Amino acid sequence: DSFAPRISFFFNAHNDFFEEIGKYRAARRIWGRELSETFGARNPRSCMLRFHAQTAGVSLTAQQPLNNVARVAVQALAAVLGGAQSLHTNSLDEALALPSEEAVTVALRTQQILAHESGVANTVDPLGGSYFVEAMSDELERQAYAYFDQVNQHGGVIPAIEEGLFQREITEAAVRFQREVESKRRIIVGVNDYVSGERQQVPILRMDEAGQQRQIERLATVRRTRDNRAVSHCLTELAQAARQPDINLMPPILAAVNEYATLQEMMDVLREAWGVYEEAAIL
């Protein structure tokens, strides 16, 4: 109860509308039950699963990019109906480049239309009681607990990572998805069906090449004018802390930031202390 009310989650909102709603509802149930029954929380706020949702960037297509507006709207609506507290909507051109101002505006307007015109935020859990949604929530909850058991059989999350469980699951899901797309068992509109010969033209953000040089000059000025002796001291303190077990690194990191140590300088210190993680190849 001293820290659980401050915890929040970050979920992805994908294309299967009712499955996504069921996913969020199942997650809220699981969190509330585990905090109350397993961990003995007494503060009601500890049992409230608060989450941010971002629409699925992986679902965006470079082909017929205007279709992405509809995809994002469906995904965002599912997140709202599932109880998201905050929302990020992707831009229609993100499969092509960093989003343009026009595309970002459309993504923002999608949220605003949902918030102010659709009425979906006027009630809590508006689909609660729907037979299909309740059944979907129950099934996803059952599958989640089965997956928790599988992770526990590996000794927990860290051993499961070391054994490649999650990497293997992700790889197998990606291969399965691609096979479904290539065989047309899964239709992606504008990609493997409903393909037109016309190419949709959307404005693409063009980066200012001079911006890189301006940033280099700005960084050089910071390095020249900061107290480099203090920076060196802070980086040494960070290096010493990184080599000690169970040390909170936030204080030395913040001290280094306040002296204008750069991100690369701090990361170099941590790389030297810990090395660089290399994910094992999983077949």
WORA-V843504 format. One record per pair of residues at least 4 apart in sequence whose ideal C-beta (glycine too) atoms are under 7 Angstrom apart, sorted by the first residue. I is the first residue (numbers start at 1). J is the second residue. D is the distance in whole Angstrom. If there is no record, write none. Layout:
i=(I:I)
j=(J:J)
d=(D:D)
This chain:
i=(1:1:1:1:3:4:4:4:5:5:5:8:8:8:9:9:10:10:11:11:11:12:12:13:13:13:13:13:13:13:13:13:14:14:14:14:15:15:15:15:15:16:17:17:17:18:18:18:18:19:19:20:20:20:21:21:21:21:21:21:22:22:22:22:22:23:23:24:24:24:25:25:25:26:26:26:26:26:27:27:28:28:28:29:29:30:30:30:31:31:31:32:32:32:33:34:34:35:35:35:35:36:36:41:41:44:50:51:51:52:52:52:53:53:53:54:55:55:55:55:55:55:56:57:57:59:60:60:60:60:60:61:61:61:61:61:61:61:62:62:63:63:64:64:65:65:65:65:65:65:66:66:66:67:67:67:68:68:69:69:69:70:71:72:72:72:72:72:73:73:74:75:76:76:76:76:76:76:77:77:77:78:79:79:80:80:80:80:80:81:81:81:83:87:89:89:89:90:90:91:91:91:91:92:92:92:93:93:93:93:93:93:94:96:97:97:98:99:99:99:100:100:100:100:101:102:102:103:104:105:106:108:109:110:111:112:113:113:114:114:115:120:127:129:130:131:132:133:134:135:136:137:138:139:140:141:142:143:144:145:146:147:148:149:151:151:151:152:154:154:154:154:155:156:157:158:159:160:160:161:164:164:164:165:166:167:167:167:168:168:169:170:171:171:172:173:174:175:176:177:178:179:180:180:181:181:181:184:184:187:187:188:189:189:190:190:207:210:211:212:213:214:215:216:217:218:219:220:221:222:222:226:226:226:227:227:228:229:230:230:231:231:231:231:232:233:234:234:234:234:234:234:235:235:235:235:235:236:237:237:237:238:238:238:238:238:238:239:239:239:239:240:241:241:241:242:242:242:242:242:243:249:250:251:252:253:253:254:255:256:256:257:261:261:263:264:265:266:267:268:269:270:271:271)
j=(41:42:43:46:7:35:41:46:43:45:46:50:51:52:49:51:51:52:24:51:53:54:56:20:53:54:55:56:75:76:78:79:20:56:59:75:56:59:71:74:75:20:21:74:78:22:132:133:136:23:136:24:78:82:25:78:81:82:127:133:26:133:136:137:140:27:140:28:82:83:29:82:137:30:137:140:141:144:31:49:32:49:83:33:141:34:141:144:35:47:49:36:47:49:37:38:39:39:41:46:47:41:47:46:47:48:85:84:85:84:85:86:79:84:87:88:72:75:76:88:89:90:75:90:94:71:68:71:90:94:95:65:67:68:95:188:190:191:95:96:190:191:190:200:92:93:95:96:200:202:92:200:202:71:189:190:72:92:73:92:106:74:75:76:89:90:107:110:77:110:78:79:80:87:89:110:111:114:81:114:120:82:84:87:84:87:114:120:121:120:126:127:125:111:107:110:111:94:107:99:103:104:107:103:106:202:97:99:100:103:202:204:99:204:204:205:205:103:104:205:104:203:204:205:105:106:203:107:108:109:110:112:113:114:115:116:117:118:118:120:121:126:133:134:134:135:136:137:138:139:140:141:142:143:144:145:146:147:148:149:150:151:152:153:156:157:160:156:159:160:163:165:159:160:161:162:163:165:166:166:168:280:282:169:170:171:279:282:172:282:173:174:175:282:176:177:178:179:180:181:182:183:185:186:186:188:192:192:193:192:193:192:193:194:194:195:211:214:215:216:217:218:219:220:221:222:223:224:225:226:260:231:259:260:231:259:232:233:234:259:235:259:260:261:236:237:238:252:255:256:259:261:239:256:261:265:269:240:241:252:255:242:252:253:256:266:269:243:269:272:273:244:247:249:252:249:269:270:273:274:273:253:254:255:256:257:266:258:259:261:266:261:265:266:267:268:269:270:271:272:273:274:275:276)
d=(6:6:4:5:7:6:6:4:6:4:5:4:6:7:6:4:7:5:7:5:5:6:5:6:5:7:5:6:4:7:6:4:6:4:6:6:7:5:6:7:7:6:7:6:5:6:6:6:6:6:6:7:4:6:6:5:5:5:6:6:6:6:3:4:5:6:5:7:3:6:7:6:4:6:5:4:4:6:6:6:6:5:6:6:6:6:6:6:6:7:4:6:4:7:6:5:7:5:4:5:5:6:5:4:6:7:5:6:6:7:7:4:4:4:5:4:5:4:6:7:5:5:6:5:6:6:5:7:6:5:4:7:7:7:6:7:6:5:4:5:5:5:3:6:5:6:6:6:6:5:6:6:7:6:6:5:6:4:6:5:6:6:6:6:5:5:6:6:6:5:7:7:7:6:5:6:6:6:6:6:7:6:4:6:6:7:6:5:6:6:6:6:7:6:4:5:5:5:6:3:4:5:5:5:6:7:6:6:6:5:5:7:6:6:5:5:5:4:5:7:7:5:6:4:6:7:6:7:6:6:7:6:6:7:6:6:5:6:5:6:6:7:4:7:6:6:6:6:6:6:6:6:6:6:6:7:6:6:6:7:7:7:6:6:7:6:5:7:5:4:6:6:4:7:6:6:6:4:6:6:5:6:4:6:6:6:6:4:6:5:6:6:6:6:6:6:6:6:7:7:6:6:4:4:5:6:6:6:7:6:5:5:7:5:6:6:7:6:6:6:6:6:6:6:7:7:6:6:6:6:6:6:7:4:7:6:6:7:6:5:6:5:7:5:6:6:6:7:5:4:5:6:6:6:6:6:5:6:6:5:7:6:4:6:6:6:5:7:5:7:6:7:5:6:5:6:7:6:4:7:5:6:6:6:6:6:6:6:7:4:6:6:5:6:6:6:7:7:6:6:7:6:7:6)
